[in-house]
Amino acid sequence: MRGVLAGMVLVVAVSAHAASFDCTKAKTKVEIAICANPELSKADEEMAAAYKKAMAELPPEYATQLRDDQRIWLELRATVCSAEIEAYPKNEQQKHMLDCLKSEYEDRTDILKDIRKQINGVVFVQQSKTLFSPDNQPDVDEEFRKNWPYGTLTANWPQALDQSPEWQTWNKAIRAAMFQVLDLTQDQKLTDWPAKWDGWSDVNLVVKVKSVNDQYVTASVWNMFYGHGAAHPNRNWIQFNWLRKEQREMRVEDIFKKDSAWEKALLDKCNKDLIKKLGEGGFQVSANDVDQYIKNPENWSLNKQGITIEWEPYAVACYACTPNPTTIPWKDLKEYLNPSFQLPQ
């Protein structure tokens, strides 16, 4: 099966049946579903074209990594979508197969189209990792295993192509930050990808460079995860702000003047916004916990508008009550800023 599926993207063929492989040889549930559905067939072609373009744009070592990951993704797509439909009645399985495949194709094509980008003269490539394994949790019934047959991990993160020590140090640091966020989900110390994914959860880890200037690089590390059987998915993240010359993460004093009362200004503006969104009684954690969250630079997204604080679920309120981000404009923080701090452009 895997050899046939690999042909869908590793060899792009012209076919009268529109899919990127020969539909006269379709045998598996996935292949038959693709050939029978024009929308899905088109999605397969678009993904194949995005893969071919990405391979042509990457240096050899990155192209090899992408090729290996693409093969694993093809196997995941076929295995997981085929297994997940078993939780539904026979007359609904075809619909859920199509929904599963469409979702997988959309996500993968987005990753492939975003594989290489240039930001302020610096070229970044997005590396990707796909892992999956059966959910072998003990003491769960057959119905549970039908609903969650596999645990999956999909991750993509940037690496600068610049070979200078400055950017190679950043490459290592952003990768470490990614594992730091993943550790919060897995409760373990990871420095590299495990050979096998823990099948009890589904994780989507996305790292994006947001801005680059002469002074610093900003990036976000987002982790969306779902523990099988939980009431809802969850998420956590950090904002990774890196000083280029100093080769370290940005600290409070790099942005604000010492003893400038910046803390009070930030807290007052955030709390005012939170009360507006949640009401006086909407907070479900202590005032001290809210203050500590606001003052943590890992929660600060630095952008053209100002400092934006993304509220994690349960950081200030219940999961369903999680407020929208709060942005404090630079003009409201001007008197507290370190004169050497360069505003994002």
C-alpha positions in Angstrom: 0.0 0.0 0.0 2.7 2.4 1.0 4.5 2.1 -2.3 1.3 2.9 -4.3 0.5 5.8 -2.1 4.0 7.2 -2.3 3.5 7.5 -6.0 0.8 10.1 -5.4 3.4 12.8 -4.6 6.8 11.3 -5.2 6.0 10.7 -8.8 3.7 13.2 -10.3 1.9 11.6 -13.2 -0.6 12.9 -15.7 -3.8 10.8 -15.6 -7.2 11.0 -17.2 -8.7 10.5 -13.8 -7.4 13.8 -12.5 -5.7 12.4 -9.3 -1.9 12.5 -9.2 -1.7 8.7 -9.6 -3.3 6.1 -11.9 -6.9 5.5 -10.7 -7.2 2.3 -12.7 -4.8 0.8 -10.2 -6.6 2.1 -7.1 -7.1 -0.6 -4.5 -7.3 0.8 -1.0 -10.2 2.6 0.6 -8.2 5.9 0.4 -7.2 5.5 -3.2 -10.8 4.6 -4.2 -12.2 7.6 -2.3 -9.8 10.0 -3.9 -10.6 8.7 -7.4 -14.3 8.8 -6.8 -14.4 12.4 -5.6 -13.5 15.3 -7.9 -12.8 17.7 -5.1 -10.6 15.2 -3.3 -8.8 14.3 -6.6 -8.1 18.0 -7.1 -6.8 18.4 -3.6 -4.4 15.4 -4.2 -3.1 17.1 -7.4 -2.6 20.4 -5.6 -0.7 18.8 -2.8 1.4 16.9 -5.2 2.3 20.1 -7.1 3.1 21.9 -3.8 5.4 19.0 -2.8 7.2 19.0 -6.1 7.7 22.8 -5.9 8.9 22.5 -2.3 11.4 19.8 -3.2 12.9 22.0 -5.9 13.3 25.0 -3.6 15.1 23.2 -0.8 18.8 22.4 -0.3 19.6 18.7 -0.5 19.7 18.0 3.2 16.3 19.7 3.8 14.8 18.0 0.7 15.8 14.6 2.0 14.2 15.3 5.4 11.0 16.5 3.6 10.9 13.4 1.4 11.2 11.1 4.4 8.5 13.0 6.3 6.2 13.0 3.2 6.3 9.2 3.1 5.4 9.0 6.8 2.5 11.5 6.2 1.2 9.4 3.3 1.2 6.4 5.6 -0.5 8.3 8.4 -3.2 9.7 6.0 -4.0 6.2 4.7 -3.9 4.4 8.1 -5.6 6.9 10.3 -8.4 7.9 8.0 -9.2 4.3 7.3 -9.2 3.4 11.0 -11.2 6.4 12.2 -14.3 5.7 10.1 -14.8 2.4 12.0 -16.4 4.4 14.8 -19.3 5.4 12.5 -22.3 3.4 11.1 -21.6 1.8 7.7 -23.8 4.3 5.9 -21.8 7.2 7.3 -18.3 5.9 6.8 -17.8 7.2 3.3 -18.7 10.8 4.3 -16.3 10.7 7.3 -13.6 9.2 5.1 -13.9 12.2 2.7 -13.9 14.7 5.6 -10.8 13.1 7.1 -8.9 13.1 3.8 -9.9 16.7 2.9 -8.7 17.9 6.3 -5.4 16.0 6.0 -4.8 17.4 2.4 -5.6 21.0 3.4 -3.2 20.9 6.3 -0.4 19.2 4.4 -0.7 21.5 1.4 -0.6 24.5 3.6 2.7 23.2 5.1 4.2 22.5 1.7 3.3 25.9 0.3 4.9 27.7 3.2 8.1 25.7 3.0 10.4 28.6 2.2 10.1 32.3 2.8 12.3 35.4 3.1 11.9 37.9 5.8 13.9 41.1 5.8 16.7 39.4 3.8 16.9 36.2 5.8 15.7 32.9 4.2 13.9 30.4 6.4 12.7 26.9 5.5 10.0 25.1 7.4 11.0 21.6 8.6 8.3 19.1 9.3 7.8 16.0 11.4 5.0 13.4 11.3 4.6 10.6 13.8 1.7 8.3 14.7 1.1 5.1 16.6 -1.9 3.1 17.9 -3.5 4.2 21.1 -2.6 1.3 23.4 -3.9 2.8 26.6 -4.8 0.0 29.0 -8.2 -0.5 30.6 -10.2 1.2 27.8 -13.1 -0.4 26.1 -13.6 -1.3 22.4 -15.8 1.8 21.8 -12.9 4.0 23.0 -10.4 2.4 20.7 -12.8 2.9 17.8 -13.1 6.6 18.5 -9.4 7.1 19.0 -7.5 4.4 17.2 -4.2 6.3 16.7 -2.3 9.1 18.3 -0.7 11.6 15.9 1.9 14.3 16.0 2.4 16.9 13.2 5.1 19.6 13.7 6.7 22.2 11.6 9.3 24.7 12.5 11.7 27.2 10.8 15.4 27.0 10.3 17.5 29.8 8.8 19.6 28.8 5.8 22.3 31.3 6.7 25.3 29.3 7.9 26.8 32.0 10.1 27.3 31.3 13.8 24.6 33.9 14.6 21.9 32.1 12.8 23.0 28.6 13.6 22.7 29.5 17.2 19.2 30.8 16.6 18.3 27.6 14.8 19.3 25.5 17.8 17.5 27.9 20.2 14.2 27.9 18.3 14.3 24.1 18.1 14.9 23.9 21.9 12.0 26.3 22.5 9.7 24.0 20.4 10.6 21.0 22.6 10.1 23.2 25.7 6.5 23.8 24.6 6.0 20.1 23.7 7.4 19.0 27.1 4.4 20.8 28.8 2.1 18.4 27.0 4.2 15.2 27.3 5.6 15.8 30.8 9.1 14.7 29.8 12.4 16.3 28.7 12.7 16.0 25.0 15.8 17.1 23.0 14.9 15.2 19.8 11.9 13.5 18.3 11.0 10.2 19.8 11.2 7.1 17.6 7.6 6.4 18.3 4.8 8.8 19.2 2.7 8.3 22.4 -0.6 7.1 21.0 -2.8 8.6 23.7 -2.9 12.1 22.2 -3.0 14.2 19.0 -0.6 17.1 18.8 -0.2 19.9 16.2 2.9 21.9 16.9 3.5 25.0 14.7 6.5 27.4 14.9 6.4 30.6 12.8 8.9 33.5 12.4 6.9 36.7 12.7 9.5 39.5 12.2 13.2 40.1 11.7 15.1 43.3 12.2 18.7 44.3 12.9 18.2 43.9 16.7 16.0 40.9 17.2 13.8 38.0 15.8 10.3 37.3 16.9 8.6 33.9 16.6 5.6 32.1 18.0 5.5 28.5 19.2 2.0 27.1 19.3 1.0 23.6 20.5 -2.6 22.4 19.9 -3.2 19.1 21.6 -6.0 16.7 22.5 -5.7 13.9 25.0 -8.0 11.1 23.8 -11.2 11.0 25.8 -10.9 14.6 27.1 -13.8 17.0 27.1 -12.0 19.4 24.6 -8.7 20.1 23.0 -6.2 22.4 24.6 -3.3 24.7 23.6 -0.3 26.3 25.0 2.5 28.5 23.5 5.3 30.8 24.1 6.4 33.9 22.2 10.1 33.5 21.3 11.9 36.9 21.1 15.6 36.6 20.4 18.3 39.2 20.4 20.6 38.7 17.4 23.8 40.3 18.6 23.6 39.0 22.2 22.4 35.6 21.0 19.9 35.1 23.8 16.2 35.5 24.5 15.0 39.0 25.1 14.6 40.1 28.8 12.4 42.7 30.3 15.2 45.2 30.6 15.9 45.0 26.9 12.4 46.5 26.3 11.7 48.6 29.3 13.8 51.1 31.4 14.7 49.9 34.8 12.6 51.4 37.6 10.3 53.0 35.1 7.0 51.7 36.6 6.4 49.7 33.4 4.9 46.8 35.4 2.1 49.0 36.8 1.4 50.4 33.4 1.2 47.0 31.8 -0.8 45.5 34.6 -3.3 48.4 34.7 -4.0 48.3 31.0 -4.3 44.5 30.8 -6.5 44.3 33.9 -8.8 47.1 32.5 -9.1 45.2 29.3 -9.8 41.9 31.0 -12.5 43.4 33.3 -14.1 44.8 30.1 -14.1 41.3 28.5 -14.8 39.1 31.6 -16.5 41.4 34.1 -15.4 42.0 37.7 -16.3 38.4 38.7 -15.0 36.7 35.6 -11.5 35.9 36.9 -11.0 32.3 38.0 -7.4 32.5 39.2 -5.8 34.7 41.8 -4.8 38.3 41.1 -1.2 37.3 41.7 -1.4 34.6 39.0 -2.8 37.0 36.5 0.0 39.5 37.3 2.7 36.9 36.9 1.3 35.9 33.5 1.1 39.5 32.3 4.7 40.2 33.4 6.2 37.1 31.7 8.0 38.1 28.4 7.3 34.7 27.0 3.6 35.8 26.8 4.5 39.0 24.8 4.0 39.1 21.1 5.9 42.1 19.8 4.3 43.6 16.7 3.7 46.9 14.9 0.7 47.7 17.0 2.3 47.1 20.4 2.7 44.3 22.9 0.0 41.7 22.5 -0.7 39.2 25.2 -2.3 35.9 24.2 -4.3 34.4 27.0 -3.9 30.7 27.4 -6.9 28.6 28.4 -7.2 28.8 32.2 -4.6 31.5 32.5 -7.2 34.0 33.7 -10.6 32.2 33.2 -12.3 29.0 32.3 -11.6 27.3 29.0 -14.8 28.5 27.3 -14.3 31.9 28.8 -10.7 32.5 27.5 -10.7 36.1 26.4 -9.3 37.4 23.1 -5.7 38.8 23.1 -5.0 42.1 24.7 -2.8 44.6 22.8 -1.2 47.6 24.6 -0.2 50.2 21.9 3.4 51.3 21.9 2.3 54.9 22.3 0.9 54.0 25.7 4.2 52.5 26.7 6.5 55.1 25.2 7.7 56.7 28.4 8.7 53.3 29.8 10.6 52.0 26.8 14.4 51.4 26.8 15.8 54.0 24.4 17.8 51.3 22.6 14.8 49.1 21.9 13.9 49.1 18.3 10.1 49.1 17.6 8.9 46.4 15.2 8.3 47.6 11.7 
